[in-house]
Amino acid sequence: MLIPRFGILGAAATTLLAYTPAFALVWHYSFKEIQFEIDWGIISKSLLASVIMTLFIIWFNPTGLLKTIIAIISATIIYGILIFLLRGITKKEMMFLKNFLKRN
């Protein structure tokens, strides 16, 4: 229902609505079986970068294949820069990425 009216944003909203109950169930049963800590700082940085990226996509308003591809590439770059500036990537993760790229 949302996709014909809102396009790609409708698809994103529908996906979010569909996966939210699944996430809640996995969260509930995971914590019952395995105790682990969640780094809320990293999650908040990721959410902030995601909101800014989403606002860019809404502002850009991609219509058509070319603008959609440009929006995807631009949003990915914006997200990556924001995560880097917000220090959402730890040194351990940077070393992992560096070693991964060296091997491949």
ZIVENMO-V797265 format. One record per helix or strand. SS is the DSSP state (helix for helix, strand for strand). FROM is the first residue (numbers start at 1). LEN is the number of residues. If there is no record, write none. Layout:
{{SS:FROM:LEN} {SS:FROM:LEN}}
This chain:
{{helix:2:5} {helix:8:26} {helix:40:21} {helix:65:21} {helix:91:13}}
